[in-house]
Amino acid sequence: MKRIICLALCALAALLVCACDQQKDAPTPTQMQQDETVAQQTPDSVAPTESSGSLSLKKFINTFDTTPKVKEQQDLYDDNNMSVSLKGIDYTAVSGPVLKLTITNKTDKEVVVQSPYSIVNGYMITPEANCTIAASKSADCSLTLRYFNLAISNITSIKTIDFALKFVDAKSYNPIAISDLISVQTSANQDEEVVCDESGQVAYDKDDIKIILKGVNTDRAYSDGAELMVYMYNGTDKNITVRAEDVIVNGYDMTSAMSRTILPDKRAVDVVTFYKLDMEEHDIEEIDNVKVSFTIKDTENWETIDSTELISVTLPEKSTETASEDQKTK
């Protein structure tokens, strides 16, 4: 609620600034759309730059491999209601690589296309897909893989993309069909093994399920708090959902949440965010300790598989210089 109020106040302030500045040239709709797209893909966490140790999504994008292509393929998916064809992959979008699809609606209803999940190189990557197709018509649709999600999963080149599509009635939003897992291979070297970094603090390792804490990041590209990066692996034969439950920073409860669904034999990387608004409310200028607990659920029936106690997160030791400054402050 606090975060919603903060965002509402920011929006009001932005409107007031615009009202006071009417003499300036107004941005075109295209410029506004581009600005909004950039804002939406602002990173929460990415790999650090080599020069300053700060976070840079721009550096990741500049080094991302845009050479792998995909072949056009008819009837990538086909049933009595819908058919899907693959047209190619586009790396020019600001938010991330886009898988280009043509979808034919065989029904007499207007249909909305969604994607419940996608998997890139074995990692669960939240996709963006939302297009509307008129009854008995075809339309070009896209499946976007955001650079932020690829960055935290350390995916610098796409080898394989697996995804599912869900088709719903545009008026009632009742489901019409959901595809099986659709698999696409790129022209990248398929023989090259994908290396999975499982280093870090083990929070859970039992019955083929792993939760590994990759560290707390306080040096974000955009000042909105900090976060704990979490690696997860599901070695079971069922879909699981890993949720962050209690999140405590310097003894104070945070309003952060993380919920990630992971398919069998797949991996995921996500972040538990400590929002700036919460940290300012409790006068947290420096993170001294973090505790977090997790619950593992069966995604199909939502029964609890297991849960952890509060885990004290290992934080990097302060440098001698920083420690000395803290002593002087005290």
VEXPANU-74060 format. One record per residue (C-alpha): x, y, z; residue number from 0; residue in three letters. Coordinates in steps of 0.1 Angstrom, whole numbers. Each point is the difference from the previous one (the first is absolute). Layout:
! residues N
NODE     u     v     w resi resn
NODE     X     Y     Z  NUM  ALA
...
! end
This chain:
! residues 330
NODE     u     v     w resi resn
NODE     0     0     0    0  MET
NODE    28    24     9    1  LYS
NODE    17    -7   -34    2  ARG
NODE   -33     7   -18    3  ILE
NODE    -5    33    18    4  ILE
NODE    36     9    -8    5  CYS
NODE    -5    -7   -37    6  LEU
NODE   -33    19     0    7  ALA
NODE    18    31    15    8  LEU
NODE    28    -3   -26    9  CYS
NODE   -26    -1   -28   10  ALA
NODE   -18    31    14   11  LEU
NODE    33    19     2   12  ALA
NODE     8    -9   -36   13  ALA
NODE   -34    14   -11   14  LEU
NODE     6    32    19   15  LEU
NODE    34     4   -17   16  VAL
NODE   -16    -5   -34   17  CYS
NODE   -27    26     8   18  ALA
NODE    27    26     9   19  CYS
NODE    20    -7   -32   20  ASP
NODE   -26     3   -28   21  GLN
NODE    23    23   -20   22  GLN
NODE    24   -28    -7   23  LYS
NODE    -5   -22   -30   24  ASP
NODE   -22   -30     9   25  ALA
NODE    14   -34    -7   26  PRO
NODE   -15   -19   -29   27  THR
NODE   -20   -32     8   28  PRO
NODE    29   -20   -14   29  THR
NODE    25    17    23   30  GLN
NODE   -24    -6    30   31  MET
NODE    -3   -37    -9   32  GLN
NODE    38    -4    -3   33  GLN
NODE     5    18    34   34  ASP
NODE   -26   -23    16   35  GLU
NODE    16   -31   -15   36  THR
NODE    34    10    14   37  VAL
NODE   -15     7    34   38  ALA
NODE   -17   -34     1   39  GLN
NODE    33   -19    -7   40  GLN
NODE    20    19    26   41  THR
NODE    20   -27    18   42  PRO
NODE    -3   -10    36   43  ASP
NODE    33   -19    -2   44  SER
NODE    25    -9   -26   45  VAL
NODE    36   -12    -2   46  ALA
NODE    24    27    13   47  PRO
NODE    21    20   -24   48  THR
NODE    38    -6    -1   49  GLU
NODE     9    37     5   50  SER
NODE   -19    12    30   51  SER
NODE   -17   -30    16   52  GLY
NODE   -33    18    -6   53  SER
NODE   -29   -17   -18   54  LEU
NODE    -6     5   -37   55  SER
NODE   -27   -16   -21   56  LEU
NODE    13    21   -29   57  LYS
NODE    33   -18     1   58  LYS
NODE   -18   -34     0   59  PHE
NODE   -21    10   -30   60  ILE
NODE    31    13   -19   61  ASN
NODE    18   -34     5   62  THR
NODE   -31   -22    -6   63  PHE
NODE     5   -24   -29   64  ASP
NODE   -24    10   -28   65  THR
NODE    13   -25   -26   66  THR
NODE   -22   -31     7   67  PRO
NODE   -29    -2   -24   68  LYS
NODE   -30   -23    -3   69  VAL
NODE   -15   -16   -31   70  LYS
NODE   -35     7   -11   71  GLU
NODE   -23   -28     9   72  GLN
NODE   -36    -6   -10   73  GLN
NODE   -24   -17    24   74  ASP
NODE    22     3    30   75  LEU
NODE   -32    -7    19   76  TYR
NODE   -33   -10   -15   77  ASP
NODE   -34   -12    14   78  ASP
NODE   -37     5    -7   79  ASN
NODE     0    35    14   80  ASN
NODE    34    16    -8   81  MET
NODE    32    -4   -20   82  SER
NODE    33    16     5   83  VAL
NODE    29     6   -24   84  SER
NODE    35    13     7   85  LEU
NODE    12    29   -20   86  LYS
NODE    34     9    16   87  GLY
NODE    17    17    29   88  ILE
NODE     6    38     3   89  ASP
NODE    27    15    22   90  TYR
NODE    -8    36    -7   91  THR
NODE   -27     6    26   92  ALA
NODE    11    21    31   93  VAL
NODE   -15   -24    26   94  SER
NODE    16   -32   -13   95  GLY
NODE     1   -27   -28   96  PRO
NODE   -34    -6   -17   97  VAL
NODE   -11   -33   -14   98  LEU
NODE   -23     9   -30   99  LYS
NODE   -31   -22    -5  100  LEU
NODE   -29    -1   -23  101  THR
NODE   -31   -14    17  102  ILE
NODE   -33   -11   -17  103  THR
NODE   -32     1    19  104  ASN
NODE   -23   -27   -13  105  LYS
NODE   -28     7    24  106  THR
NODE   -30    24    -3  107  ASP
NODE    11    20    30  108  LYS
NODE    26    28     5  109  GLU
NODE    29   -15    18  110  VAL
NODE    28    14    22  111  VAL
NODE    33   -18    -1  112  VAL
NODE    21    -3    32  113  GLN
NODE    31   -19    11  114  SER
NODE     0   -15    35  115  PRO
NODE    37    -8    -1  116  TYR
NODE    31    -4   -22  117  SER
NODE    33   -17     5  118  ILE
NODE    33    12   -15  119  VAL
NODE    31   -23     2  120  ASN
NODE   -17   -19    28  121  GLY
NODE    -9    31    21  122  TYR
NODE   -35    12     7  123  MET
NODE    -3    34   -16  124  ILE
NODE   -32    20     4  125  THR
NODE   -13     8   -35  126  PRO
NODE   -21    29   -12  127  GLU
NODE   -27   -10   -25  128  ALA
NODE   -34    16    -5  129  ASN
NODE   -16     4   -33  130  CYS
NODE   -36    -1   -12  131  THR
NODE   -12   -19   -31  132  ILE
NODE   -34     5   -16  133  ALA
NODE   -23   -29    -6  134  ALA
NODE    12   -21   -30  135  SER
NODE    30    22    -6  136  LYS
NODE    38    -1     2  137  SER
NODE    22    25    17  138  ALA
NODE    37     6     6  139  ASP
NODE     8    -5    37  140  CYS
NODE    32     2    21  141  SER
NODE    16   -17    30  142  LEU
NODE    24    24    17  143  THR
NODE    28   -12    23  144  LEU
NODE    10    29    22  145  ARG
NODE    37     8     3  146  TYR
NODE    -3     4    37  147  PHE
NODE   -11   -37     4  148  ASN
NODE    27   -12   -23  149  LEU
NODE    26    21    18  150  ALA
NODE    -7   -14    35  151  ILE
NODE     0   -35   -14  152  SER
NODE    34     8   -17  153  ASN
NODE   -13   -10   -34  154  ILE
NODE    21    19   -26  155  THR
NODE   -10   -21   -30  156  SER
NODE   -32   -18    -8  157  ILE
NODE     3   -37    -9  158  LYS
NODE   -35   -13     6  159  THR
NODE   -34    15     8  160  ILE
NODE   -29   -21    14  161  ASP
NODE   -33    17     6  162  PHE
NODE   -37    -6     4  163  ALA
NODE   -29    21   -14  164  LEU
NODE   -34     5    16  165  LYS
NODE   -30    11   -21  166  PHE
NODE   -29    16    18  167  VAL
NODE   -33    15   -11  168  ASP
NODE     6    38    -3  169  ALA
NODE   -35     8    15  170  LYS
NODE    -3   -25    28  171  SER
NODE    37    -9     4  172  TYR
NODE   -11   -36     3  173  ASN
NODE    27   -24   -13  174  PRO
NODE    -4   -14   -35  175  ILE
NODE    33   -20    -2  176  ALA
NODE    35    -2    14  177  ILE
NODE    28   -14   -20  178  SER
NODE    25   -27    10  179  ASP
NODE    36    11     4  180  LEU
NODE    12    14   -33  181  ILE
NODE    37    -4    -7  182  SER
NODE    22    22   -22  183  VAL
NODE    37    -3    -6  184  GLN
NODE    22    28   -13  185  THR
NODE    30    -2   -22  186  SER
NODE    23     3    30  187  ALA
NODE    23   -30     6  188  ASN
NODE   -23   -26    17  189  GLN
NODE    30   -22    10  190  ASP
NODE    14    28    23  191  GLU
NODE   -10    -9    35  192  GLU
NODE   -20    26    20  193  VAL
NODE    20     5    33  194  VAL
NODE   -22     6    30  195  CYS
NODE    16    19    29  196  ASP
NODE   -12   -16    32  197  GLU
NODE    25    18    22  198  SER
NODE   -13    20    30  199  GLY
NODE   -16    -6    34  200  GLN
NODE   -21   -32     0  201  VAL
NODE   -34     8    15  202  ALA
NODE   -17   -33   -10  203  TYR
NODE    13   -32   -16  204  ASP
NODE   -24   -29     5  205  LYS
NODE   -19   -25   -22  206  ASP
NODE    14    15   -33  207  ASP
NODE   -10    35     8  208  ILE
NODE    27    27     6  209  LYS
NODE    -3    36    12  210  ILE
NODE    34    19    -1  211  ILE
NODE     4    36    12  212  LEU
NODE    23    19   -24  213  LYS
NODE     5    30    21  214  GLY
NODE   -15    34     9  215  VAL
NODE     5    28   -24  216  ASN
NODE    -2    35    13  217  THR
NODE    16    18   -29  218  ASP
NODE   -29     2   -25  219  ARG
NODE    -1    17   -33  220  ALA
NODE   -31    19    11  221  TYR
NODE    -5    10    37  222  SER
NODE   -30   -20    10  223  ASP
NODE    14   -20    29  224  GLY
NODE    20   -32    -1  225  ALA
NODE    -6   -37    -6  226  GLU
NODE    10   -36     8  227  LEU
NODE     7   -21   -31  228  MET
NODE   -14   -35     2  229  VAL
NODE     9   -31   -22  230  TYR
NODE   -24   -29    -1  231  MET
NODE     0   -35   -15  232  TYR
NODE   -29   -24    -3  233  ASN
NODE    12   -36    -5  234  GLY
NODE   -33   -16     7  235  THR
NODE   -27   -12   -24  236  ASP
NODE   -26    26    10  237  LYS
NODE    -4    38    -4  238  ASN
NODE    10    18    31  239  ILE
NODE    -3    36    12  240  THR
NODE    26    15    23  241  VAL
NODE   -12    30    21  242  ARG
NODE    19    23    23  243  ALA
NODE   -20     3    32  244  GLU
NODE    15    20    29  245  ASP
NODE    26    26   -11  246  VAL
NODE    18    19    27  247  ILE
NODE    26    27    -4  248  VAL
NODE    19    14    30  249  ASN
NODE   -28   -15    22  250  GLY
NODE   -29    17   -19  251  TYR
NODE   -26   -19   -21  252  ASP
NODE     1     9   -37  253  MET
NODE   -30     0   -23  254  THR
NODE    20   -19   -27  255  SER
NODE   -13   -31   -17  256  ALA
NODE    14   -25   -25  257  MET
NODE   -20   -28   -16  258  SER
NODE    15   -21   -28  259  ARG
NODE   -15   -31   -17  260  THR
NODE    26   -25   -13  261  ILE
NODE    -7   -29   -23  262  LEU
NODE    16   -34     4  263  PRO
NODE    38    -1    -6  264  ASP
NODE     0    38    -5  265  LYS
NODE    18    29    18  266  ARG
NODE    -9    35     8  267  ALA
NODE    16    32    14  268  VAL
NODE   -21    26    18  269  ASP
NODE     4    28    24  270  VAL
NODE   -15     9    34  271  VAL
NODE    -2    37     0  272  THR
NODE     5    23    30  273  PHE
NODE   -19    31   -11  274  TYR
NODE    15    34     7  275  LYS
NODE   -33    12    15  276  LEU
NODE     2   -27    27  277  ASP
NODE    37     7     7  278  MET
NODE    -5    37     4  279  GLU
NODE   -29    -6    24  280  GLU
NODE    23   -19    22  281  HIS
NODE    30    23    -5  282  ASP
NODE    20   -28   -16  283  ILE
NODE    29    16   -18  284  GLU
NODE    22   -31     1  285  GLU
NODE   -10   -37     1  286  ILE
NODE    16   -17    29  287  ASP
NODE   -20   -32     1  288  ASN
NODE   -27   -18   -21  289  VAL
NODE   -22   -29     9  290  LYS
NODE   -24   -18   -24  291  VAL
NODE   -21   -31     0  292  SER
NODE   -14   -20   -30  293  PHE
NODE   -30   -22    -7  294  THR
NODE    -1   -26   -28  295  ILE
NODE   -34    -8   -14  296  LYS
NODE   -14   -26   -25  297  ASP
NODE   -12    24   -27  298  THR
NODE   -28   -23   -11  299  GLU
NODE   -18    -4    34  300  ASN
NODE    18    27    20  301  TRP
NODE     8   -24    28  302  GLU
NODE    32     8    19  303  THR
NODE    29   -23    -8  304  ILE
NODE    23    15    25  305  ASP
NODE    11    33    17  306  SER
NODE    31    14    16  307  THR
NODE     6    18    32  308  GLU
NODE    13    35     0  309  LEU
NODE    34     0   -17  310  ILE
NODE    27    25     8  311  SER
NODE    15    12   -33  312  VAL
NODE    37     2    -2  313  THR
NODE    10    35    -9  314  LEU
NODE    34    11   -14  315  PRO
NODE    24    13    26  316  GLU
NODE     6    37     1  317  LYS
NODE    33    13   -12  318  SER
NODE    24    13    25  319  THR
NODE    -5    36   -12  320  GLU
NODE   -38    -3     3  321  THR
NODE     2   -16    35  322  ALA
NODE    23    29    11  323  SER
NODE   -25    26   -12  324  GLU
NODE   -28   -18    19  325  ASP
NODE    21     1    31  326  GLN
NODE     6    38    -4  327  LYS
NODE   -38     5    -6  328  THR
NODE    -7   -18    33  329  LYS
! end
